[in-house]
């Protein structure tokens, strides 16, 4: 359970009472210092010169005016001036900590004038010392109040920036989750749709093929549900000590993806150039999702076709090419303003400093080409490249 923080009004009230008590105790020494002893009128003025400080957080200028007026009257009646100075000094510091510098300097001038007035009334022989002390104390109070004001402003600005970063992080996470949901649902539902249509078409004429299609539907729907459950666990996961969630798909699972696509009726080949090696998780996920989206589009729109996936591991980058020789309507593969497939691929590529192009091939069919830097240094060198050519 978090400890309760005292309220500012309570703290200021305690400070005001403490100062008034100290002033009264100090006033008991007035006689020994050659000043008149405190009487009832003096006690009232001492209280007025200190107790209003309890409200300094709400009405700093009004509090300063009240305590200064009480101090002037107290000094004018011939009492020891030192007794009535504590409240004025704290009030000046408060004004400097919450108001512009010009206002604080004006109040400092008023307090300096009161100190000079006290020196004149008491006929002190060292008037330059009084003036010097007044200027020194007022300058220090204004300076520290100004520092406190700047610190408070910086703190507020930092909190606002932290809140803005938190809002951006939430928005980015929502976008990431939306892309993941689209990738999972679109791919698996496309396979299920194709297999369901095949099963219905051959249900009477070829029961074996129909059973195979239904088996594919069962496997694919199970995988889709598992991925959706994993994402829901991510959304609900608040305890840092909770069990680790299942790993995100990587290029090592590309074979499973291609097997599902083949079972959906789209023959697909895989070629790998260069030496396969582990890549940063984000890069592998980006490449996997782009291949998944490209094959899903081919499965839905290419018609009778054959697809080819090529991975090339370079020294500093990974190149992914997904092509097909289908004759499906090209406009159907280009998302409308509300589409998410190609837009999601572009966002992923941009996030990891890569480039992506998608469009029809001159010899027929369609091609998606992705290039991703495989090192943080290479991504930094590229900066924020355009995700679309």
Secondary structure, 3 states (H helix, E strand, C coil): CCCCCCCHHHHHHHHHHHHHHHHHHHHCCCHHHCCCCCCHHHHHHHHHCCHHHHHCCCCHHHHHHHHHHHHHHHHHCCCCHHHHCHHHHHHHHHHHHHCCHHHHHHHHHHHHHHHHHHHHHCCCCCHHHHHHHHHHHHHHHHHHHHHHHHHHHHHHHHHHHHHHHHHHHHHHHHHHHHHHHHHHHHHHHHHHHHHHHHHHHHCCCCHHHHHHHHHHHHHHHHHHHHHHHHHHHHHHCCCCCCCCCCCCCCHHHHHHHHHHHHHCCCEEEEEEECCCCCCCHHHHHHHHHHHHHHHHHHHHHCCCCEEEEEEEECCCEEEEEEEECCCCCHHHHCCCCCCCHHHHHHHHHHHCCCEEEEEECCCCCEEEEEEEECCHHHHHHHCCCCCCC
